[in-house]
Amino acid sequence: MASAKPYCIAKRTVWEAYQLVEANRGSAGIDDETIAMFEQERSKNLYKLWNRMSSGSYFPPPVKQVEIPKAKGGTRKLGIPTVSDRIAQTIVKLLIEPVLDPVFHPDSYGYRPGKSAKQAVAVTRKRCWQYDWVVEFDIKAAFDQIDHALLMKAVRRHIKDDWILLYIERWLTAPFETADGTRLPRQRGTPQGGVVSPILMNLFMHYAFDCWMSRTYQQLPFARYADDAVVHCRSREQAEEVMRAIASRLDECGLTMHPEKSKIVYCKDGNRTLAYPNVQFTFLGFTFRPREARSRYNRLFTSFLPAASNDALKRMRQTVRSWRIHRRTPATLDDLAQQCNPTIQGWWNYYGAFYRTAMHAIFQFVDRKLECWARRKFKTLSRHKRRSAEWLRKMAAVYPRLFVHWRIVGAPVG
């Protein structure tokens, strides 16, 4: 039939992709078109996208480059595709994920359905009790440094659809556009912020690290979350050998081990007496180090455990400060709870999964801000820190479920 398209793309898949992008919302790309603007002519826009992709004439627009600050200084460059391009990428992701995900290593935890950072932390905690040493490493600017030829070799091994291969290659080479309109060509990398970038990163790392690790050091377990990973070793000598080998392997694949974020750590607990310079590491927002624990017989001992890292706690305090609770004097306590609770619940869901007492300092920080709010709102509490603390404890006793952290730890401690 003369009107048949070169590539068969189901309209149902386009619609499903649109629904996922619409649910995620997200920023506008270089065309400044928001989700709301796209929706005004939704049917027309979706048909145009389907028509171009089906005919092979779809060319991704440049990716909007946005720089966001890193927690420890510097900036991270994100690439924001347009709404239409996010839908196009989601179409491909929906089709390649069921093919690629079963291929991936069970200890690859990042950006995968049914896998999570908490699972990676849990398995790492268990293995730290079984192995004395950890090689912790991070890849420098991993998303920006992926070799296109090596990546496409891996993609072609598993994906046979010509149109998917065509568009992945076009996405890899779509230029960045900076705030001043300058277009930067890309020879390497896949934009951090693109919909297909995480699964392409996982595929690249599957061959660059996971498969290599399974062949070379079959007996040594590891956990990887995108470009952040830990490997467990039996001895210091073995850890040093493994670290050198990983650095060499990454170099072969065009990647660089981050010198400041990679180290060898001794997993010291109460059963070991030797002293070494590195006895802690941070993985996925949790710092693993020797901590006081209580046995099943209620006896105190030292164990090697993860808890919310100092950097994570610092970011939480910065968020609480940004709420400017003390200035919201027209608000009620219930209003403040509605503002704070979703964020506090999210923190607790993640960081409260391990060594929960590390979160108590944040809960106390929130309570101190609430006390400050009470002193500004009520004249009888003004300039009386002790009285405002007592008032907040009474409120927690009367409304124990008002704030998420009150439900968790009870009334504020004075």
Order of alpha helices (4+ residues) and beta strands (2+ residues): alpha-alpha-alpha-beta-beta-alpha-alpha-beta-alpha-alpha-alpha-beta-beta-alpha-alpha-beta-beta-alpha-beta-beta-beta-beta-alpha-alpha-alpha-alpha-alpha
